Amino acid sequence: MLRHASVAAMLAAILAASPSYAVSSKAKEETCKFGADAQQLKGPERAKFIKNCMANRDDPRGPASEPAPK
């Protein structure tokens, strides 16, 4: 049973970390809702996740202030 929970958690993390490449906005919204359901988000956290997912923003820290060194 623990193995199933860890697989589900890994799937949720992958879904949250990867951008949504949906064909239409309706399909993209369904993908974002699936990600929110997988993480069992409710209320404001769910709304924020879906809003960020629809906007392809998955980094809560925001943009980098300076470029990374080479």
Jmol script that loads the backbone (N, CA, C; Angstrom):
load data "model"
ATOM      1  N   MET A   1       0.831  -1.186   0.000  1.00  0.00           N
ATOM      2  CA  MET A   1       0.000   0.000   0.000  1.00  0.00           C
ATOM      3  C   MET A   1       0.879   1.255   0.000  1.00  0.00           C
ATOM      4  N   LEU A   2       1.979   1.185   0.721  1.00  0.00           N
ATOM      5  CA  LEU A   2       2.890   2.323   0.776  1.00  0.00           C
ATOM      6  C   LEU A   2       3.486   2.599  -0.594  1.00  0.00           C
ATOM      7  N   ARG A   3       3.732   1.549  -1.344  1.00  0.00           N
ATOM      8  CA  ARG A   3       4.294   1.701  -2.699  1.00  0.00           C
ATOM      9  C   ARG A   3       3.318   2.464  -3.588  1.00  0.00           C
ATOM     10  N   HIS A   4       2.019   2.185  -3.478  1.00  0.00           N
ATOM     11  CA  HIS A   4       1.017   2.888  -4.279  1.00  0.00           C
ATOM     12  C   HIS A   4       0.972   4.370  -3.917  1.00  0.00           C
ATOM     13  N   ALA A   5       1.089   4.661  -2.641  1.00  0.00           N
ATOM     14  CA  ALA A   5       1.069   6.056  -2.194  1.00  0.00           C
ATOM     15  C   ALA A   5       2.286   6.803  -2.706  1.00  0.00           C
ATOM     16  N   SER A   6       3.443   6.155  -2.693  1.00  0.00           N
ATOM     17  CA  SER A   6       4.647   6.830  -3.167  1.00  0.00           C
ATOM     18  C   SER A   6       4.603   7.042  -4.675  1.00  0.00           C
ATOM     19  N   VAL A   7       4.041   6.103  -5.410  1.00  0.00           N
ATOM     20  CA  VAL A   7       3.897   6.259  -6.860  1.00  0.00           C
ATOM     21  C   VAL A   7       2.939   7.406  -7.157  1.00  0.00           C
ATOM     22  N   ALA A   8       1.842   7.490  -6.420  1.00  0.00           N
ATOM     23  CA  ALA A   8       0.883   8.577  -6.611  1.00  0.00           C
ATOM     24  C   ALA A   8       1.521   9.921  -6.284  1.00  0.00           C
ATOM     25  N   ALA A   9       2.332   9.977  -5.245  1.00  0.00           N
ATOM     26  CA  ALA A   9       3.000  11.226  -4.878  1.00  0.00           C
ATOM     27  C   ALA A   9       4.007  11.635  -5.947  1.00  0.00           C
ATOM     28  N   MET A  10       4.727  10.669  -6.498  1.00  0.00           N
ATOM     29  CA  MET A  10       5.689  10.984  -7.556  1.00  0.00           C
ATOM     30  C   MET A  10       4.970  11.477  -8.807  1.00  0.00           C
ATOM     31  N   LEU A  11       3.857  10.870  -9.152  1.00  0.00           N
ATOM     32  CA  LEU A  11       3.076  11.302 -10.307  1.00  0.00           C
ATOM     33  C   LEU A  11       2.573  12.723 -10.105  1.00  0.00           C
ATOM     34  N   ALA A  12       2.095  13.028  -8.914  1.00  0.00           N
ATOM     35  CA  ALA A  12       1.613  14.375  -8.620  1.00  0.00           C
ATOM     36  C   ALA A  12       2.740  15.395  -8.732  1.00  0.00           C
ATOM     37  N   ALA A  13       3.921  15.040  -8.248  1.00  0.00           N
ATOM     38  CA  ALA A  13       5.065  15.953  -8.327  1.00  0.00           C
ATOM     39  C   ALA A  13       5.474  16.187  -9.777  1.00  0.00           C
ATOM     40  N   ILE A  14       5.453  15.150 -10.577  1.00  0.00           N
ATOM     41  CA  ILE A  14       5.808  15.293 -11.990  1.00  0.00           C
ATOM     42  C   ILE A  14       4.786  16.164 -12.707  1.00  0.00           C
ATOM     43  N   LEU A  15       3.507  15.944 -12.422  1.00  0.00           N
ATOM     44  CA  LEU A  15       2.470  16.757 -13.053  1.00  0.00           C
ATOM     45  C   LEU A  15       2.599  18.225 -12.665  1.00  0.00           C
ATOM     46  N   ALA A  16       2.910  18.476 -11.407  1.00  0.00           N
ATOM     47  CA  ALA A  16       3.026  19.856 -10.944  1.00  0.00           C
ATOM     48  C   ALA A  16       4.263  20.540 -11.507  1.00  0.00           C
ATOM     49  N   ALA A  17       5.326  19.781 -11.715  1.00  0.00           N
ATOM     50  CA  ALA A  17       6.574  20.377 -12.167  1.00  0.00           C
ATOM     51  C   ALA A  17       6.643  20.557 -13.677  1.00  0.00           C
ATOM     52  N   SER A  18       5.838  19.817 -14.418  1.00  0.00           N
ATOM     53  CA  SER A  18       5.915  19.917 -15.870  1.00  0.00           C
ATOM     54  C   SER A  18       4.853  20.866 -16.403  1.00  0.00           C
ATOM     55  N   PRO A  19       5.160  21.596 -17.453  1.00  0.00           N
ATOM     56  CA  PRO A  19       4.168  22.492 -18.035  1.00  0.00           C
ATOM     57  C   PRO A  19       3.058  21.699 -18.717  1.00  0.00           C
ATOM     58  N   SER A  20       1.936  22.320 -18.853  1.00  0.00           N
ATOM     59  CA  SER A  20       0.797  21.673 -19.473  1.00  0.00           C
ATOM     60  C   SER A  20       0.786  21.987 -20.964  1.00  0.00           C
ATOM     61  N   TYR A  21       0.935  20.970 -21.803  1.00  0.00           N
ATOM     62  CA  TYR A  21       0.935  21.142 -23.253  1.00  0.00           C
ATOM     63  C   TYR A  21      -0.396  20.662 -23.816  1.00  0.00           C
ATOM     64  N   ALA A  22      -1.470  21.313 -23.458  1.00  0.00           N
ATOM     65  CA  ALA A  22      -2.789  20.920 -23.919  1.00  0.00           C
ATOM     66  C   ALA A  22      -3.101  21.588 -25.256  1.00  0.00           C
ATOM     67  N   VAL A  23      -3.955  20.949 -26.031  1.00  0.00           N
ATOM     68  CA  VAL A  23      -4.318  21.457 -27.349  1.00  0.00           C
ATOM     69  C   VAL A  23      -5.224  22.671 -27.218  1.00  0.00           C
ATOM     70  N   SER A  24      -6.174  22.629 -26.322  1.00  0.00           N
ATOM     71  CA  SER A  24      -7.111  23.740 -26.146  1.00  0.00           C
ATOM     72  C   SER A  24      -7.115  24.187 -24.690  1.00  0.00           C
ATOM     73  N   SER A  25      -7.699  25.345 -24.439  1.00  0.00           N
ATOM     74  CA  SER A  25      -7.753  25.842 -23.061  1.00  0.00           C
ATOM     75  C   SER A  25      -8.622  24.933 -22.190  1.00  0.00           C
ATOM     76  N   LYS A  26      -9.651  24.343 -22.783  1.00  0.00           N
ATOM     77  CA  LYS A  26     -10.510  23.420 -22.032  1.00  0.00           C
ATOM     78  C   LYS A  26      -9.717  22.179 -21.601  1.00  0.00           C
ATOM     79  N   ALA A  27      -8.923  21.631 -22.525  1.00  0.00           N
ATOM     80  CA  ALA A  27      -8.111  20.459 -22.199  1.00  0.00           C
ATOM     81  C   ALA A  27      -7.046  20.828 -21.174  1.00  0.00           C
ATOM     82  N   LYS A  28      -6.477  22.017 -21.292  1.00  0.00           N
ATOM     83  CA  LYS A  28      -5.464  22.471 -20.341  1.00  0.00           C
ATOM     84  C   LYS A  28      -6.072  22.623 -18.953  1.00  0.00           C
ATOM     85  N   GLU A  29      -7.289  23.168 -18.895  1.00  0.00           N
ATOM     86  CA  GLU A  29      -7.959  23.330 -17.606  1.00  0.00           C
ATOM     87  C   GLU A  29      -8.213  21.970 -16.959  1.00  0.00           C
ATOM     88  N   GLU A  30      -8.617  20.982 -17.762  1.00  0.00           N
ATOM     89  CA  GLU A  30      -8.832  19.635 -17.230  1.00  0.00           C
ATOM     90  C   GLU A  30      -7.530  19.054 -16.686  1.00  0.00           C
ATOM     91  N   THR A  31      -6.422  19.303 -17.384  1.00  0.00           N
ATOM     92  CA  THR A  31      -5.114  18.824 -16.923  1.00  0.00           C
ATOM     93  C   THR A  31      -4.743  19.477 -15.603  1.00  0.00           C
ATOM     94  N   CYS A  32      -4.971  20.783 -15.494  1.00  0.00           N
ATOM     95  CA  CYS A  32      -4.653  21.500 -14.261  1.00  0.00           C
ATOM     96  C   CYS A  32      -5.523  21.017 -13.105  1.00  0.00           C
ATOM     97  N   LYS A  33      -6.790  20.774 -13.368  1.00  0.00           N
ATOM     98  CA  LYS A  33      -7.681  20.266 -12.321  1.00  0.00           C
ATOM     99  C   LYS A  33      -7.255  18.868 -11.875  1.00  0.00           C
ATOM    100  N   PHE A  34      -6.798  18.047 -12.826  1.00  0.00           N
ATOM    101  CA  PHE A  34      -6.304  16.716 -12.476  1.00  0.00           C
ATOM    102  C   PHE A  34      -5.098  16.831 -11.552  1.00  0.00           C
ATOM    103  N   GLY A  35      -4.200  17.769 -11.852  1.00  0.00           N
ATOM    104  CA  GLY A  35      -3.035  17.988 -10.994  1.00  0.00           C
ATOM    105  C   GLY A  35      -3.432  18.436  -9.603  1.00  0.00           C
ATOM    106  N   ALA A  36      -4.431  19.315  -9.531  1.00  0.00           N
ATOM    107  CA  ALA A  36      -4.911  19.776  -8.222  1.00  0.00           C
ATOM    108  C   ALA A  36      -5.568  18.642  -7.451  1.00  0.00           C
ATOM    109  N   ASP A  37      -6.314  17.810  -8.154  1.00  0.00           N
ATOM    110  CA  ASP A  37      -6.946  16.654  -7.502  1.00  0.00           C
ATOM    111  C   ASP A  37      -5.893  15.667  -7.004  1.00  0.00           C
ATOM    112  N   ALA A  38      -4.845  15.457  -7.797  1.00  0.00           N
ATOM    113  CA  ALA A  38      -3.793  14.525  -7.409  1.00  0.00           C
ATOM    114  C   ALA A  38      -3.087  14.983  -6.138  1.00  0.00           C
ATOM    115  N   GLN A  39      -2.995  16.298  -5.949  1.00  0.00           N
ATOM    116  CA  GLN A  39      -2.356  16.831  -4.745  1.00  0.00           C
ATOM    117  C   GLN A  39      -3.363  17.076  -3.624  1.00  0.00           C
ATOM    118  N   GLN A  40      -4.620  16.760  -3.867  1.00  0.00           N
ATOM    119  CA  GLN A  40      -5.702  16.924  -2.900  1.00  0.00           C
ATOM    120  C   GLN A  40      -5.797  18.357  -2.386  1.00  0.00           C
ATOM    121  N   LEU A  41      -5.670  19.322  -3.304  1.00  0.00           N
ATOM    122  CA  LEU A  41      -5.749  20.730  -2.934  1.00  0.00           C
ATOM    123  C   LEU A  41      -7.202  21.161  -2.817  1.00  0.00           C
ATOM    124  N   LYS A  42      -7.463  22.059  -1.882  1.00  0.00           N
ATOM    125  CA  LYS A  42      -8.816  22.560  -1.668  1.00  0.00           C
ATOM    126  C   LYS A  42      -8.766  24.066  -1.419  1.00  0.00           C
ATOM    127  N   GLY A  43      -9.847  24.736  -1.703  1.00  0.00           N
ATOM    128  CA  GLY A  43      -9.988  26.161  -1.403  1.00  0.00           C
ATOM    129  C   GLY A  43      -9.010  27.043  -2.144  1.00  0.00           C
ATOM    130  N   PRO A  44      -8.428  28.023  -1.426  1.00  0.00           N
ATOM    131  CA  PRO A  44      -7.527  28.989  -2.061  1.00  0.00           C
ATOM    132  C   PRO A  44      -6.274  28.352  -2.668  1.00  0.00           C
ATOM    133  N   GLU A  45      -5.769  27.282  -2.038  1.00  0.00           N
ATOM    134  CA  GLU A  45      -4.582  26.616  -2.576  1.00  0.00           C
ATOM    135  C   GLU A  45      -4.889  26.005  -3.938  1.00  0.00           C
ATOM    136  N   ARG A  46      -6.076  25.415  -4.072  1.00  0.00           N
ATOM    137  CA  ARG A  46      -6.484  24.812  -5.347  1.00  0.00           C
ATOM    138  C   ARG A  46      -6.636  25.898  -6.420  1.00  0.00           C
ATOM    139  N   ALA A  47      -7.294  26.989  -6.065  1.00  0.00           N
ATOM    140  CA  ALA A  47      -7.500  28.075  -7.020  1.00  0.00           C
ATOM    141  C   ALA A  47      -6.163  28.658  -7.477  1.00  0.00           C
ATOM    142  N   LYS A  48      -5.227  28.822  -6.543  1.00  0.00           N
ATOM    143  CA  LYS A  48      -3.909  29.357  -6.886  1.00  0.00           C
ATOM    144  C   LYS A  48      -3.159  28.396  -7.800  1.00  0.00           C
ATOM    145  N   PHE A  49      -3.218  27.099  -7.486  1.00  0.00           N
ATOM    146  CA  PHE A  49      -2.540  26.103  -8.310  1.00  0.00           C
ATOM    147  C   PHE A  49      -3.093  26.116  -9.734  1.00  0.00           C
ATOM    148  N   ILE A  50      -4.416  26.124  -9.866  1.00  0.00           N
ATOM    149  CA  ILE A  50      -5.036  26.102 -11.188  1.00  0.00           C
ATOM    150  C   ILE A  50      -4.706  27.382 -11.950  1.00  0.00           C
ATOM    151  N   LYS A  51      -4.721  28.523 -11.275  1.00  0.00           N
ATOM    152  CA  LYS A  51      -4.386  29.792 -11.929  1.00  0.00           C
ATOM    153  C   LYS A  51      -2.945  29.769 -12.446  1.00  0.00           C
ATOM    154  N   ASN A  52      -2.005  29.308 -11.618  1.00  0.00           N
ATOM    155  CA  ASN A  52      -0.604  29.215 -12.030  1.00  0.00           C
ATOM    156  C   ASN A  52      -0.424  28.197 -13.148  1.00  0.00           C
ATOM    157  N   CYS A  53      -1.122  27.086 -13.062  1.00  0.00           N
ATOM    158  CA  CYS A  53      -1.024  26.050 -14.087  1.00  0.00           C
ATOM    159  C   CYS A  53      -1.537  26.577 -15.425  1.00  0.00           C
ATOM    160  N   MET A  54      -2.639  27.265 -15.416  1.00  0.00           N
ATOM    161  CA  MET A  54      -3.205  27.807 -16.656  1.00  0.00           C
ATOM    162  C   MET A  54      -2.280  28.857 -17.260  1.00  0.00           C
ATOM    163  N   ALA A  55      -1.515  29.552 -16.423  1.00  0.00           N
ATOM    164  CA  ALA A  55      -0.588  30.580 -16.901  1.00  0.00           C
ATOM    165  C   ALA A  55       0.805  30.022 -17.163  1.00  0.00           C
ATOM    166  N   ASN A  56       0.979  28.707 -16.997  1.00  0.00           N
ATOM    167  CA  ASN A  56       2.283  28.047 -17.152  1.00  0.00           C
ATOM    168  C   ASN A  56       3.314  28.578 -16.169  1.00  0.00           C
ATOM    169  N   ARG A  57       2.878  29.010 -15.000  1.00  0.00           N
ATOM    170  CA  ARG A  57       3.803  29.445 -13.949  1.00  0.00           C
ATOM    171  C   ARG A  57       3.854  28.346 -12.903  1.00  0.00           C
ATOM    172  N   ASP A  58       5.004  27.734 -12.772  1.00  0.00           N
ATOM    173  CA  ASP A  58       5.135  26.676 -11.777  1.00  0.00           C
ATOM    174  C   ASP A  58       6.243  26.968 -10.774  1.00  0.00           C
ATOM    175  N   ASP A  59       6.824  28.155 -10.841  1.00  0.00           N
ATOM    176  CA  ASP A  59       7.896  28.524  -9.924  1.00  0.00           C
ATOM    177  C   ASP A  59       7.372  29.581  -8.957  1.00  0.00           C
ATOM    178  N   PRO A  60       7.076  29.226  -7.694  1.00  0.00           N
ATOM    179  CA  PRO A  60       6.518  30.182  -6.754  1.00  0.00           C
ATOM    180  C   PRO A  60       7.504  31.281  -6.353  1.00  0.00           C
ATOM    181  N   ARG A  61       8.790  31.118  -6.664  1.00  0.00           N
ATOM    182  CA  ARG A  61       9.784  32.116  -6.269  1.00  0.00           C
ATOM    183  C   ARG A  61       9.795  33.309  -7.207  1.00  0.00           C
ATOM    184  N   GLY A  62       9.243  33.163  -8.385  1.00  0.00           N
ATOM    185  CA  GLY A  62       9.250  34.263  -9.339  1.00  0.00           C
ATOM    186  C   GLY A  62      10.485  34.218 -10.225  1.00  0.00           C
ATOM    187  N   PRO A  63      10.650  35.225 -11.066  1.00  0.00           N
ATOM    188  CA  PRO A  63      11.789  35.231 -11.989  1.00  0.00           C
ATOM    189  C   PRO A  63      13.104  35.471 -11.265  1.00  0.00           C
ATOM    190  N   ALA A  64      14.174  35.007 -11.866  1.00  0.00           N
ATOM    191  CA  ALA A  64      15.505  35.198 -11.292  1.00  0.00           C
ATOM    192  C   ALA A  64      15.900  36.660 -11.402  1.00  0.00           C
ATOM    193  N   SER A  65      16.625  37.175 -10.410  1.00  0.00           N
ATOM    194  CA  SER A  65      17.021  38.568 -10.431  1.00  0.00           C
ATOM    195  C   SER A  65      18.230  38.806 -11.319  1.00  0.00           C
ATOM    196  N   GLU A  66      19.064  37.789 -11.486  1.00  0.00           N
ATOM    197  CA  GLU A  66      20.220  37.897 -12.360  1.00  0.00           C
ATOM    198  C   GLU A  66      20.453  36.544 -13.033  1.00  0.00           C
ATOM    199  N   PRO A  67      21.070  36.549 -14.193  1.00  0.00           N
ATOM    200  CA  PRO A  67      21.303  35.278 -14.881  1.00  0.00           C
ATOM    201  C   PRO A  67      22.265  34.381 -14.129  1.00  0.00           C
ATOM    202  N   ALA A  68      22.109  33.098 -14.314  1.00  0.00           N
ATOM    203  CA  ALA A  68      22.985  32.136 -13.660  1.00  0.00           C
ATOM    204  C   ALA A  68      24.390  32.212 -14.250  1.00  0.00           C
ATOM    205  N   PRO A  69      25.416  32.047 -13.423  1.00  0.00           N
ATOM    206  CA  PRO A  69      26.787  32.079 -13.955  1.00  0.00           C
ATOM    207  C   PRO A  69      27.054  30.868 -14.852  1.00  0.00           C
ATOM    208  N   LYS A  70      27.930  31.066 -15.852  1.00  0.00           N
ATOM    209  CA  LYS A  70      28.223  29.976 -16.791  1.00  0.00           C
ATOM    210  C   LYS A  70      29.399  29.165 -16.351  1.00  0.00           C
TER     211      LYS A  70
END
end "model"
wireframe off; spacefill off
backbone 0.3
color backbone group
